[in-house]
Amino acid sequence: MWKFIVRRLLITMPQLVLLSLLVFVMASFMPGDAFTGQIDPNISPEAIEEQRERLGLNDPWYIQYADWVGNLSKGDLGTSTQYHRPVSDLVWERVVNTFWLSLLSVIFIYAIGLPLGIVSGRWNDRLIDQIITGYTYLGFATPIFIFALVTLWVFGFHFGWFPTGGSVASGLDPGSLEYILSKLNHLLLPALSIALIGVVGTVQYLRSEIIDTKQKDFIVTARAKGAPESRVYNRHIFRNSVLPIAAFFGYEITMLITGSIFVERIYSYPGMGNLFIQSILLRDFPVVTAVVLLFGLAAILGALLSDIILSIVDPRIRIK
C-alpha cells in the first residue's frame, strides 16, 4: 500500500509541473496585466513602464516562469498585485472557508444521495423511481450557477430564511457559540445548492449498481435459500453496490471545486472560488496561478484518495 501511495505521489510531480506551466503560460498571454485599468491617469507612462520593469512584467514568459518556480520551491507563492499581500496569506484565509463549504456539501451529497439511490434501485421502474430519476435528469440538465441563483432568490431574498452573502455575521466574537452558529447558517444554503445538483451522479450511479447487482447469480441463490429480503438487500446487494461509490468519492472533490467557483461568486462567499474569479477580473496573476495550482493538486489527490478508499473497503483489490 505504502509503495503504491509513494509511487502515485511521484507521478503527480510531472503532472503538477505541466499544470503549472500551462496555467502560467495562459495567464501570461491574457490581455493586459495588473496595471491595466488600475493606474491613476495622472501617472506618467514612463513611471508605469518603470514599475512594469521593476516587477519583471516585461520579461519573457519563460523567465517569469523560472522566477516563479524558484520562489515556489522556497514556499513563496508571490505577492498579490492588487491586495499587496503575500499570496499564501490570501489563499490560507480563503481555503479554510472553502474547506468547510466542501465538507458540508459532501455530507449533504451522501446524506441525500445514498437513500435516494437505494430507493430508486430497489423499486426501479415504479412511481417512486420515476420521480427520483426525473429529478436526476433535471439535475443533469440544470447548470449549477442557474440553480444557485434560483435558490438564492427563493430562500435568501424571497423568504429570507438564509443570509445572502458573506461567511459570518459582523460583530461576533470568533470562537463563541453565536459565531459558530452564524458560520453554519451562512454555509447551509451554498452547500445545499452544490449538493442538490452534485447528488444526481451519486444517485444514478448507485441505482445502476443496485439494479445490476440484483440480477447476479449469488443474489438469486440467496433468495432461493430462503434468506429474508431485508438481509438480501442490506448484506448482499447494498454492500456490493456501494463499493464503486467509495471510488467515486475522490472525484466528488473535483466536482466540488468547479461547483464552488460559481456558487461562492453568486453567494459572495469568501472562499477560493470567489478569490479566483476576482483575481482574473483584476488580472492578479500571482493569485490566479496559485489558486489553479491548488485546485489541480486537490483533483490529483482526490483521485489518489479514491484508489486508497476502494482498496480498503474492497478486500478483493490488492494494491502493492
Rosetta blueprint (number, residue, H / E / L):
1 M L
2 W H
3 K H
4 F H
5 I H
6 V H
7 R H
8 R H
9 L H
10 L H
11 I H
12 T H
13 M H
14 P H
15 Q H
16 L H
17 V H
18 L H
19 L H
20 S H
21 L H
22 L H
23 V H
24 F H
25 V H
26 M H
27 A H
28 S H
29 F L
30 M L
31 P L
32 G L
33 D L
34 A L
35 F L
36 T L
37 G L
38 Q L
39 I L
40 D L
41 P L
42 N L
43 I L
44 S L
45 P H
46 E H
47 A H
48 I H
49 E H
50 E H
51 Q H
52 R H
53 E H
54 R H
55 L H
56 G L
57 L L
58 N L
59 D L
60 P L
61 W H
62 Y H
63 I H
64 Q H
65 Y H
66 A H
67 D H
68 W H
69 V H
70 G H
71 N H
72 L H
73 S H
74 K L
75 G L
76 D L
77 L L
78 G L
79 T E
80 S L
81 T L
82 Q L
83 Y L
84 H L
85 R L
86 P E
87 V H
88 S H
89 D H
90 L H
91 V H
92 W H
93 E H
94 R H
95 V H
96 V H
97 N H
98 T H
99 F H
100 W H
101 L H
102 S H
103 L H
104 L H
105 S H
106 V H
107 I H
108 F H
109 I H
110 Y H
111 A H
112 I H
113 G H
114 L H
115 P H
116 L H
117 G H
118 I H
119 V H
120 S H
121 G H
122 R H
123 W L
124 N L
125 D L
126 R L
127 L H
128 I H
129 D H
130 Q H
131 I H
132 I H
133 T H
134 G H
135 Y H
136 T H
137 Y H
138 L H
139 G H
140 F H
141 A H
142 T L
143 P L
144 I H
145 F H
146 I H
147 F H
148 A H
149 L H
150 V H
151 T H
152 L H
153 W H
154 V H
155 F H
156 G H
157 F H
158 H H
159 F L
160 G L
161 W L
162 F L
163 P L
164 T L
165 G L
166 G L
167 S L
168 V L
169 A L
170 S L
171 G L
172 L L
173 D L
174 P L
175 G L
176 S L
177 L H
178 E H
179 Y H
180 I H
181 L H
182 S H
183 K H
184 L H
185 N H
186 H H
187 L H
188 L H
189 L H
190 P H
191 A H
192 L H
193 S H
194 I H
195 A H
196 L H
197 I H
198 G H
199 V H
200 V H
201 G H
202 T H
203 V H
204 Q H
205 Y H
206 L H
207 R H
208 S H
209 E H
210 I H
211 I H
212 D H
213 T H
214 K H
215 Q L
216 K L
217 D H
218 F H
219 I H
220 V H
221 T H
222 A H
223 R H
224 A H
225 K L
226 G L
227 A L
228 P L
229 E H
230 S H
231 R H
232 V H
233 Y H
234 N H
235 R H
236 H H
237 I H
238 F H
239 R H
240 N H
241 S H
242 V L
243 L H
244 P H
245 I H
246 A H
247 A H
248 F H
249 F H
250 G H
251 Y H
252 E H
253 I H
254 T H
255 M H
256 L H
257 I H
258 T H
259 G H
260 S H
261 I H
262 F H
263 V H
264 E H
265 R H
266 I H
267 Y L
268 S L
269 Y L
270 P L
271 G L
272 M H
273 G H
274 N H
275 L H
276 F H
277 I H
278 Q H
279 S H
280 I H
281 L H
282 L L
283 R L
284 D L
285 F H
286 P H
287 V H
288 V H
289 T H
290 A H
291 V H
292 V H
293 L H
294 L H
295 F H
296 G H
297 L H
298 A H
299 A H
300 I H
301 L H
302 G H
303 A H
304 L H
305 L H
306 S H
307 D H
308 I H
309 I H
310 L H
311 S H
312 I H
313 V H
314 D L
315 P L
316 R L
317 I L
318 R L
319 I L
320 K L
